[in-house]
Amino acid sequence: MTVTILTLCGLCSALTACSSNENTPETDNNPLATQLNGCWWSQHDVGGTVTVDGGTTKTYAKKLLVCRFGADGKAEWMKLLLDKDGGIVKAYGAITTYDEDGKVLNEMPDILHYTSTADGAITMQMQTASALPGLPNSWQLKYQNGIISGTDDGTAYELTPATAQMEKILTLYSREVWLAENDADLSGANGDYDALLAPDLAGVKYEIIRDTAMWKFDILSNVYSAMTLDHDIAAELEKMRNEAEKPLDLTKRSARSAGMTRSTYDPKVAWIPSGFRYVDYTYESVDEQGNPVTLSSRVCWGVMMGAGNHYFEFRPCDLVLCGRSTIADDLQAPTKDGSIETLLLQGDRVLILPDYQGFGASKDRVHPYINHDLCARHCIDALKAGYKVFADRCGFPLHPDWKFYLIGDSQGGANMLATQKWIDTHGDFAERWRFQYSYCAVGPYSPRITFEKYFEQKVLDYPVVMPLTLKAMFAAYPDILGKWKEDDFYSETYLQHKSDIDLMISSKEFSANTINSVIFQMFPHTGETGIKPGEQIYMTDILNPEVCDMSSEKCKALFQCFERNDLTKGWTPTHPIHLYHDKGDTYVSYANSEAVVEAFPDMATLKEPDRVFADHLKTCVFWMLSVAFGQW
């Protein structure tokens, strides 16, 4: 299995990497110099026990053999015994390794030479007896048909050329050997940066939920699985109804009952990661009423994957806080591996992805949908704790010239603009954290404008937004909405189905698309003109007609809540705002982005997808591609 993974790593990089077997002049006594020049390797799933320093006996599960030949007849050799996870149990020899800037970290002395003959015979000769403990003073290899064969401890092996990516992994193993032998620490310290951020980090606490590393392919698979989960909706709802009818256990609130009751390419990085390290953590923040609440978030950065679960870290260049788009299923939260925004991670950045209240560690809470100020507070607290997690657990500090950015799409776009509002209105926080700008896509920056457009168009393409919004507003603003019950804002027809939708929302086990499909089935509108059956419903299908009347008391109260979350008012940006939106968006009106540009003409810019008339989801995809490829 490990051989397959390592081989895949090499194959992935082969598209861009050049062969390490460069053409070099042959020498008179070494006719195979041209063919041999470069790094060769093999890996074997063979196990056993070995005595390590101090006389301790340890078990190993794999053997890694590496040989680097030079055109001048010099060579380097390394044999590693690895545990089942790919960690080094014992090392023999080493090869010259480099740091992340390409500088020589440990250069092997000139103690191993080789000679060859035209028939493929290779003689390895130690220049100093026992210079490399565990290796003989001389031994024979054979080159034939592009493969080097030999024996080690009586076992035959074959060395093949290493791709540039594979050679980097092999030298990282050698670096680990050097660090252990020299008791060295490459992590350094953030020095003045940590001192500068000390006031913001004072008192910040976190607890680790999970610390792991994944291959890129595994990440994509997890996201795809979360997005394509099938449900037997009828059976699951029936089970939820039965559970909801049981007496409430006051000693342990259930999740359902609780939920219902309430750039361009940066030359600073010169490597491409084959995987990423994810650290999920909990942190402290406040809820709608200012009470303490424990939330969860993820911080992640690029690594180079080795054998098994073993990985090697590099120094990231920048810090990015990313807001995720609207979800209803907890499996699509960042700490549950299902957030599509996870795919935006690149090797040059530390990415922080908050779950938001209502998901992850706070799954039993009402999600504060379009409660921008509260979500901004949650994001700032996640940023502080996430930075501290990274500083405490990563082997390298951020690049000395690191910068900080905000990115997000849909709900996450609005939350990131709200986070910029917080940053730009809190003294010199932006300067301490080196904040540069926000890059936000298709966000409901003005809930007032968003709902005005809904009332104007009279139909909804994404109906789950209505119950999500009303639940969040009733939880946040009892001073405005406390004279009514949530049910007072729904139509009589919707109230007949509301308990089922509430169960689906509070369970956090159904995606937004699944809930939308159920709502579409409630209101089929088959054969009607002006509406797409199975894809749209009328506003009045869900809302009490009185709520859709802008002159009514209920509508005015609802819009009073929206005004408290209007990001086009009440602040003056001091850093650039870059927006991405398309006029074809029917989920979140393009007028939202226009309003931001109109309010802040000196700071805000607005870009549309090139030569494409895109809806909400397509615009999110185009924005994600621009982020993933560094075009922001």
LOZAMI-919930 format. One record per residue (C-alpha): x, y, z; residue number from 1; chain. Coordinates in steps of 0.1 Angstrom, whole numbers, plus 5000, padded with zeros to 4 digits. Layout:
N
xx/yy/zz/resi/chain
X/Y/Z/NUM/A
...
! end
This chain:
632
xx/yy/zz/resi/chain
5000/5000/5000/1/A
5028/5024/5009/2/A
5046/5017/4977/3/A
5015/5025/4958/4/A
5010/5058/4976/5/A
5046/5069/4973/6/A
5045/5060/4936/7/A
5014/5080/4931/8/A
5031/5110/4948/9/A
5059/5106/4923/10/A
5036/5103/4893/11/A
5016/5134/4903/12/A
5047/5155/4903/13/A
5061/5140/4871/14/A
5039/5162/4850/15/A
5059/5192/4861/16/A
5092/5178/4874/17/A
5123/5171/4853/18/A
5141/5138/4855/19/A
5170/5138/4880/20/A
5191/5118/4855/21/A
5206/5147/4836/22/A
5231/5142/4809/23/A
5267/5145/4822/24/A
5300/5136/4807/25/A
5312/5100/4812/26/A
5345/5094/4829/27/A
5371/5070/4816/28/A
5368/5046/4845/29/A
5331/5050/4849/30/A
5313/5044/4816/31/A
5278/5043/4834/32/A
5281/5077/4849/33/A
5255/5093/4826/34/A
5230/5066/4832/35/A
5235/5064/4870/36/A
5237/5102/4877/37/A
5209/5111/4901/38/A
5188/5097/4930/39/A
5176/5061/4931/40/A
5153/5044/4956/41/A
5132/5014/4966/42/A
5108/5006/4995/43/A
5099/4971/5009/44/A
5073/4959/5033/45/A
5096/4938/5053/46/A
5095/4937/5091/47/A
5116/4927/5120/48/A
5133/4940/5151/49/A
5164/4961/5155/50/A
5185/4974/5184/51/A
5186/5012/5186/52/A
5207/5036/5207/53/A
5206/5027/5243/54/A
5202/4990/5236/55/A
5164/4992/5232/56/A
5148/4967/5208/57/A
5122/4982/5184/58/A
5100/4968/5157/59/A
5101/4980/5121/60/A
5077/4972/5093/61/A
5093/4987/5062/62/A
5127/4993/5047/63/A
5137/5023/5025/64/A
5169/5022/5004/65/A
5183/5053/4987/66/A
5214/5059/4966/67/A
5224/5091/4950/68/A
5251/5088/4923/69/A
5272/5118/4910/70/A
5288/5121/4876/71/A
5322/5124/4893/72/A
5321/5089/4908/73/A
5310/5101/4943/74/A
5279/5086/4959/75/A
5256/5088/4989/76/A
5237/5059/5005/77/A
5209/5057/5031/78/A
5190/5028/5045/79/A
5160/5035/5068/80/A
5139/5011/5089/81/A
5104/5025/5093/82/A
5075/5017/5116/83/A
5040/5010/5102/84/A
5032/5047/5101/85/A
5063/5056/5082/86/A
5083/5070/5111/87/A
5121/5063/5114/88/A
5130/5035/5137/89/A
5167/5034/5127/90/A
5189/5050/5100/91/A
5221/5039/5083/92/A
5239/5066/5063/93/A
5223/5097/5049/94/A
5221/5119/5018/95/A
5227/5156/5014/96/A
5195/5175/5023/97/A
5183/5211/5018/98/A
5160/5235/5037/99/A
5128/5250/5022/100/A
5149/5278/5007/101/A
5171/5254/4987/102/A
5202/5259/5009/103/A
5223/5229/5020/104/A
5213/5218/5054/105/A
5236/5188/5059/106/A
5261/5179/5032/107/A
5275/5144/5034/108/A
5313/5141/5035/109/A
5332/5126/5006/110/A
5334/5090/5019/111/A
5316/5069/4993/112/A
5328/5064/4957/113/A
5316/5041/4929/114/A
5331/5026/4897/115/A
5313/5009/4869/116/A
5319/4988/4839/117/A
5302/4987/4805/118/A
5285/4954/4813/119/A
5265/4971/4842/120/A
5287/4961/4872/121/A
5288/4988/4899/122/A
5313/4987/4928/123/A
5305/5008/4959/124/A
5336/5016/4979/125/A
5339/5033/5013/126/A
5369/5056/5014/127/A
5372/5053/5052/128/A
5366/5020/5068/129/A
5333/5019/5088/130/A
5327/5055/5080/131/A
5290/5047/5078/132/A
5281/5023/5106/133/A
5258/4995/5095/134/A
5271/4996/5059/135/A
5299/4973/5045/136/A
5332/4989/5033/137/A
5324/4977/4998/138/A
5296/4959/4979/139/A
5284/4952/4944/140/A
5253/4964/4924/141/A
5241/4957/4889/142/A
5227/4981/4864/143/A
5204/4967/4836/144/A
5174/4980/4817/145/A
5172/5012/4838/146/A
5171/4993/4871/147/A
5198/4989/4897/148/A
5197/4956/4916/149/A
5215/4944/4947/150/A
5210/4926/4980/151/A
5207/4939/5016/152/A
5209/4914/5045/153/A
5204/4886/5020/154/A
5172/4902/5005/155/A
5172/4912/4969/156/A
5161/4947/4960/157/A
5157/4969/4929/158/A
5164/5007/4928/159/A
5145/5029/4903/160/A
5150/5066/4895/161/A
5133/5090/4918/162/A
5111/5118/4904/163/A
5118/5153/4917/164/A
5089/5150/4941/165/A
5100/5116/4954/166/A
5136/5128/4958/167/A
5123/5157/4979/168/A
5105/5132/5002/169/A
5136/5111/5005/170/A
5158/5141/5014/171/A
5132/5151/5040/172/A
5137/5117/5057/173/A
5174/5124/5056/174/A
5167/5158/5072/175/A
5149/5140/5100/176/A
5179/5118/5106/177/A
5202/5148/5108/178/A
5178/5167/5132/179/A
5177/5137/5155/180/A
5215/5131/5154/181/A
5223/5167/5160/182/A
5195/5174/5185/183/A
5186/5203/5163/184/A
5154/5223/5161/185/A
5145/5240/5128/186/A
5112/5255/5141/187/A
5128/5287/5153/188/A
5103/5312/5169/189/A
5080/5338/5157/190/A
5099/5362/5179/191/A
5087/5398/5174/192/A
5055/5386/5158/193/A
5044/5366/5188/194/A
5053/5395/5210/195/A
5033/5419/5188/196/A
5002/5396/5189/197/A
5006/5388/5226/198/A
4978/5412/5237/199/A
4953/5395/5213/200/A
4964/5360/5223/201/A
4964/5366/5260/202/A
4939/5344/5277/203/A
4930/5325/5245/204/A
4925/5288/5252/205/A
4918/5259/5230/206/A
4914/5221/5231/207/A
4925/5198/5203/208/A
4898/5176/5188/209/A
4919/5159/5162/210/A
4954/5163/5147/211/A
4960/5144/5114/212/A
4974/5146/5079/213/A
4957/5136/5047/214/A
4966/5131/5011/215/A
4949/5155/4986/216/A
4929/5127/4971/217/A
4915/5117/5006/218/A
4904/5153/5011/219/A
4885/5154/4978/220/A
4869/5120/4986/221/A
4857/5132/5020/222/A
4841/5164/5006/223/A
4824/5144/4978/224/A
4810/5119/5002/225/A
4795/5146/5024/226/A
4779/5163/4995/227/A
4764/5132/4979/228/A
4750/5115/5011/229/A
4717/5097/5003/230/A
4687/5098/5027/231/A
4656/5077/5032/232/A
4638/5109/5041/233/A
4604/5094/5051/234/A
4620/5068/5074/235/A
4644/5092/5090/236/A
4616/5118/5096/237/A
4594/5091/5112/238/A
4622/5082/5136/239/A
4628/5118/5145/240/A
4590/5124/5151/241/A
4590/5094/5175/242/A
4620/5107/5193/243/A
4606/5142/5195/244/A
4574/5129/5212/245/A
4594/5113/5241/246/A
4596/5133/5274/247/A
4625/5157/5275/248/A
4654/5145/5296/249/A
4664/5175/5316/250/A
4697/5160/5325/251/A
4709/5157/5289/252/A
4693/5178/5262/253/A
4692/5162/5228/254/A
4706/5180/5198/255/A
4671/5182/5182/256/A
4653/5195/5213/257/A
4680/5221/5220/258/A
4681/5232/5184/259/A
4643/5237/5183/260/A
4641/5256/5216/261/A
4663/5281/5208/262/A
4968/5370/4945/263/A
4989/5359/4925/264/A
5016/5332/4928/265/A
5038/5340/4958/266/A
5075/5333/4951/267/A
5080/5328/4989/268/A
5070/5292/4985/269/A
5090/5269/4963/270/A
5073/5235/4970/271/A
5040/5218/4962/272/A
5025/5198/4991/273/A
5012/5163/4985/274/A
4990/5165/5016/275/A
4978/5187/5044/276/A
4978/5187/5081/277/A
4945/5194/5098/278/A
4941/5203/5134/279/A
4905/5206/5147/280/A
4901/5225/5179/281/A
4875/5240/5202/282/A
4876/5276/5214/283/A
4856/5300/5235/284/A
4833/5327/5222/285/A
4798/5342/5230/286/A
4763/5334/5218/287/A
4735/5357/5207/288/A
4728/5369/5242/289/A
4765/5373/5251/290/A
4767/5341/5271/291/A
4799/5319/5268/292/A
4797/5292/5241/293/A
4822/5266/5230/294/A
4827/5265/5192/295/A
4849/5245/5169/296/A
4872/5253/5140/297/A
4899/5239/5118/298/A
4934/5251/5111/299/A
4954/5235/5083/300/A
4986/5238/5063/301/A
5005/5220/5036/302/A
5028/5191/5043/303/A
5048/5166/5023/304/A
5034/5131/5028/305/A
5059/5103/5034/306/A
5053/5066/5040/307/A
5021/5056/5058/308/A
5008/5085/5079/309/A
5042/5101/5082/310/A
5046/5137/5069/311/A
5071/5165/5068/312/A
5063/5202/5074/313/A
5075/5234/5057/314/A
5073/5270/5065/315/A
5039/5285/5054/316/A
5039/5320/5039/317/A
5005/5336/5047/318/A
4976/5334/5070/319/A
4940/5331/5056/320/A
4907/5331/5074/321/A
4880/5315/5053/322/A
4842/5317/5057/323/A
4823/5286/5045/324/A
4790/5288/5025/325/A
4756/5280/5038/326/A
4751/5244/5050/327/A
4725/5226/5070/328/A
4742/5192/5074/329/A
4768/5189/5102/330/A
4789/5165/5080/331/A
4796/5195/5057/332/A
4812/5215/5085/333/A
4850/5220/5082/334/A
4858/5199/5113/335/A
4837/5170/5099/336/A
4858/5169/5066/337/A
4829/5179/5044/338/A
4835/5216/5037/339/A
4841/5223/5001/340/A
4862/5254/5011/341/A
4888/5229/5025/342/A
4898/5224/4989/343/A
4910/5260/4987/344/A
4940/5252/5008/345/A
4973/5256/4991/346/A
5008/5249/5003/347/A
5017/5285/5008/348/A
4991/5294/5035/349/A
4977/5285/5069/350/A
4940/5283/5064/351/A
4915/5287/5093/352/A
4880/5274/5088/353/A
4854/5281/5115/354/A
4824/5257/5118/355/A
4802/5287/5131/356/A
4778/5282/5159/357/A
4753/5255/5153/358/A
4778/5230/5138/359/A
4806/5209/5150/360/A
4811/5213/5188/361/A
4779/5234/5190/362/A
4757/5213/5169/363/A
4728/5216/5194/364/A
4726/5254/5190/365/A
4706/5275/5166/366/A
4728/5286/5137/367/A
4730/5325/5135/368/A
4723/5327/5098/369/A
4729/5363/5085/370/A
4736/5374/5120/371/A
4768/5390/5106/372/A
4781/5407/5137/373/A
4779/5376/5158/374/A
4795/5354/5131/375/A
4823/5380/5128/376/A
4830/5377/5166/377/A
4830/5339/5162/378/A
4855/5342/5133/379/A
4878/5366/5152/380/A
4879/5342/5182/381/A
4886/5313/5158/382/A
4914/5333/5142/383/A
4931/5340/5175/384/A
4928/5304/5188/385/A
4937/5290/5153/386/A
4969/5310/5152/387/A
4979/5299/5186/388/A
4972/5262/5177/389/A
4994/5266/5146/390/A
5022/5284/5165/391/A
5022/5257/5192/392/A
5020/5226/5170/393/A
5037/5234/5136/394/A
5074/5226/5132/395/A
5079/5260/5115/396/A
5068/5296/5121/397/A
5052/5316/5094/398/A
5074/5333/5068/399/A
5089/5365/5082/400/A
5070/5385/5055/401/A
5036/5368/5062/402/A
5004/5385/5054/403/A
4968/5380/5065/404/A
4937/5378/5042/405/A
4900/5371/5045/406/A
4881/5350/5019/407/A
4846/5335/5017/408/A
4817/5327/4995/409/A
4779/5331/4999/410/A
4772/5332/5036/411/A
4809/5330/5042/412/A
4815/5360/5019/413/A
4791/5381/5041/414/A
4807/5368/5073/415/A
4842/5377/5060/416/A
4831/5412/5051/417/A
4816/5414/5086/418/A
4849/5402/5100/419/A
4867/5430/5080/420/A
4842/5455/5096/421/A
4853/5442/5130/422/A
4890/5444/5121/423/A
4888/5478/5106/424/A
4869/5492/5136/425/A
4891/5478/5163/426/A
4921/5501/5166/427/A
4954/5488/5153/428/A
4943/5451/5152/429/A
4947/5451/5114/430/A
4983/5464/5116/431/A
4993/5439/5142/432/A
4978/5411/5122/433/A
4992/5424/5088/434/A
4957/5424/5073/435/A
4957/5431/5036/436/A
4922/5428/5021/437/A
4891/5406/5018/438/A
4880/5387/4987/439/A
4843/5378/4990/440/A
4819/5362/4966/441/A
4781/5363/4962/442/A
4774/5373/4999/443/A
4742/5387/5014/444/A
4760/5418/5026/445/A
4727/5436/5031/446/A
4700/5413/5044/447/A
4676/5442/5038/448/A
4684/5443/5001/449/A
4684/5405/4999/450/A
4649/5402/5012/451/A
4636/5432/4993/452/A
4647/5414/4961/453/A
4630/5382/4973/454/A
4597/5401/4978/455/A
4602/5418/4944/456/A
4607/5386/4925/457/A
4580/5368/4945/458/A
4596/5333/4940/459/A
4624/5315/4958/460/A
4650/5291/4944/461/A
4666/5283/4978/462/A
4636/5282/5002/463/A
4655/5268/5032/464/A
4669/5303/5036/465/A
4635/5314/5051/466/A
4633/5291/5082/467/A
4671/5295/5087/468/A
4667/5333/5088/469/A
4637/5334/5110/470/A
4652/5309/5136/471/A
4684/5330/5137/472/A
4665/5363/5141/473/A
4642/5351/5168/474/A
4672/5337/5187/475/A
4692/5370/5184/476/A
4666/5397/5188/477/A
4640/5390/5214/478/A
4638/5427/5220/479/A
4624/5432/5185/480/A
4605/5400/5178/481/A
4597/5389/5213/482/A
4560/5399/5210/483/A
4554/5371/5184/484/A
4561/5334/5181/485/A
4581/5321/5151/486/A
4549/5303/5139/487/A
4532/5337/5135/488/A
4555/5345/5105/489/A
4546/5314/5085/490/A
4517/5306/5061/491/A
4490/5283/5072/492/A
4500/5257/5046/493/A
4536/5258/5056/494/A
4527/5253/5093/495/A
4512/5219/5083/496/A
4547/5208/5074/497/A
4568/5230/5097/498/A
4574/5204/5123/499/A
4591/5181/5098/500/A
4613/5209/5084/501/A
4622/5219/5120/502/A
4632/5184/5127/503/A
4654/5183/5096/504/A
4670/5216/5104/505/A
4677/5210/5140/506/A
4690/5175/5135/507/A
4718/5189/5113/508/A
4717/5156/5094/509/A
4702/5168/5061/510/A
4719/5190/5035/511/A
4703/5223/5025/512/A
4696/5209/4990/513/A
4678/5179/5006/514/A
4656/5202/5027/515/A
4650/5224/4996/516/A
4638/5193/4977/517/A
4613/5185/5005/518/A
4599/5220/5005/519/A
4596/5219/4967/520/A
4576/5187/4971/521/A
4552/5205/4995/522/A
4544/5231/4969/523/A
4547/5214/4935/524/A
4530/5242/4914/525/A
4527/5218/4885/526/A
4514/5234/4853/527/A
4516/5269/4866/528/A
4532/5297/4845/529/A
4558/5321/4859/530/A
4573/5295/4882/531/A
4596/5264/4877/532/A
4578/5234/4892/533/A
4601/5215/4915/534/A
4627/5243/4914/535/A
4609/5273/4928/536/A
4581/5282/4953/537/A
4563/5315/4960/538/A
4574/5336/4990/539/A
4538/5333/5003/540/A
4541/5295/5003/541/A
4563/5298/5033/542/A
4556/5332/5047/543/A
4525/5347/5061/544/A
4512/5372/5035/545/A
4514/5398/5062/546/A
4551/5394/5065/547/A
4555/5400/5028/548/A
4537/5434/5032/549/A
4564/5460/5037/550/A
4539/5482/5056/551/A
4530/5455/5081/552/A
4543/5455/5117/553/A
4558/5421/5114/554/A
4577/5430/5082/555/A
4590/5462/5097/556/A
4602/5443/5128/557/A
4619/5417/5106/558/A
4636/5444/5086/559/A
4647/5461/5118/560/A
4667/5429/5126/561/A
4681/5431/5090/562/A
4692/5467/5095/563/A
4714/5456/5124/564/A
4733/5433/5100/565/A
4736/5456/5070/566/A
4773/5457/5061/567/A
4769/5487/5038/568/A
4763/5510/5068/569/A
4778/5521/5101/570/A
4815/5518/5093/571/A
4843/5530/5071/572/A
4867/5504/5056/573/A
4904/5511/5059/574/A
4914/5481/5037/575/A
4904/5471/5002/576/A
4873/5450/4996/577/A
4873/5428/4965/578/A
4839/5413/4955/579/A
4830/5386/4930/580/A
4794/5383/4918/581/A
4773/5377/4887/582/A
4740/5393/4876/583/A
4726/5358/4871/584/A
4725/5350/4908/585/A
4689/5344/4920/586/A
4699/5331/4955/587/A
4717/5363/4966/588/A
4709/5393/4945/589/A
4737/5411/4926/590/A
4724/5443/4942/591/A
4741/5433/4974/592/A
4776/5437/4958/593/A
4765/5469/4940/594/A
4754/5483/4973/595/A
4788/5477/4989/596/A
4806/5494/4960/597/A
4782/5523/4961/598/A
4787/5527/4999/599/A
4825/5524/4997/600/A
4836/5535/4962/601/A
4872/5542/4972/602/A
4877/5507/4988/603/A
4854/5482/4971/604/A
4858/5466/4937/605/A
4834/5443/4919/606/A
4844/5416/4894/607/A
4821/5392/4874/608/A
4830/5358/4859/609/A
4845/5364/4825/610/A
4822/5358/4795/611/A
4799/5336/4815/612/A
4763/5343/4827/613/A
4765/5324/4860/614/A
4739/5316/4887/615/A
4748/5315/4924/616/A
4764/5281/4925/617/A
4784/5285/4893/618/A
4797/5319/4905/619/A
4809/5302/4937/620/A
4827/5276/4917/621/A
4844/5302/4895/622/A
4854/5322/4926/623/A
4868/5290/4942/624/A
4889/5283/4911/625/A
4903/5318/4912/626/A
4913/5313/4949/627/A
4927/5278/4943/628/A
4949/5290/4914/629/A
4961/5321/4932/630/A
4943/5346/4910/631/A
4932/5369/4938/632/A
! end
